[in-house]
Each structure stands twice: as C-alpha cells, then as structure tokens.
Amino acid sequence: MTQLRQSLTLFDMTMIAIGATIGSGIFLTPSIAAQALPSPALMLAVWFVGMTSVQKPAQAWAGLLFLGLGVPVSLFWRRRSSR
C-alpha cells in the first residue's frame, strides 16, 4: 500500500482558509439575524427577499458564462422553451 505525502502547499492552505471563512459566514450570519428579529415569519421574509434579490444577478452571470464558454445559447433556449 502506498503512503500519501503529508504536506500542504500554499494553494492548499489558501483554499482551506477561504473555505473556513465562507463556511463560518454561511452558518453564523443567519443565526445572528434570527436573534435580532422578533418572529420566525419575519426571518423567513428577510430570507426570501435576500434570495430573490440575488437570483437575477446570478442568472445574468450564468448567461454570460454560457456566451463566454461557447455554449450554443440558441440550443439552450430551444430546449428550455419546449418544456
């Protein structure tokens, strides 16, 4: 059985640090917001407004990536409209 090297490169350490930063933000920020809001319904409303405000820019970036990567957008729309 082969042994794995026990070493981390600068890239590995950078990715671990970025993942820890993003991961802690994803799990800590909602709990802080939930403590500040008086009711669960208001928390869900804030979450819904936040998600819908992020959706359109994300769709725009996805469209630009389709164009930039050379994916035939006409085929994508044709498939989507036939549903």
N, C-alpha and C positions, 0 to 999 in steps of 0.2 A: 504494500500500500504506500502511495506517495504522500509525502508531507507537504502541507501548504506553508508558504513563507509567511512569517509573522511580521509584516511590515505595512506601514501606511504611507502613501505618498502625499504630497501637498494637495493634490487634487482630491484624494480620498478624505482627508481631514476637512477640506473646504466643503465638500458635499455633506459630510456629517454635520458640520456647524450650520449650514444653510437648512438642512432638514430639521434640525432641532429647533431652530428659530421659527421656521414656518409651522412646525408641529405644535410648539407651545402656543403660538398665536392662535391657531385654529381652535385649541381646546380651552384656553384661558379667557380669551376675549368674550365669547358668548356667556360664560358664567358670570363675568363682571357685569355685562349688560343685563343679565337676568336678575342679578341682585339689585340693580338700580331701578328696574321697572316694577310697578306695583302689582301687575297681574300677568298671568300666563298668556292671556289673549293679546295683551299689548306686546309681549315678547314675540309672539308669532307674527303679529302685524309688522313689527320692525324687521323681523327676519324676511318676511315676504317682500317688503318694499326693497330691502337690500338686495335680495336675489334677483328681482325683476329689473333693478337698475343696473345690474352687472351683466344681465343676459344679452342685451342688444350690442354693447361693445364687443363681447366675446364672439357673437355671431359675425360681426363685421371683421374681426381679426381672422376668424376661420375662413371667411370668404376670400380675404386677401391671401391667406396661405394656399388656398386652392389655386388661385391665379398664379401665385409665385412658384408653386411646385409643378406647374404644367398640367394639372389635372383638368381634363375637359369639363368645364363647368356646365356646358350645354347638356352633357350626358347626365350630370348630377341632377340638374333641374328637371330633365325629362323623366328620370326615374322617380323623382320625388313627386311630381305632379300627377303621375299615373296611379297614385295610391287612392 
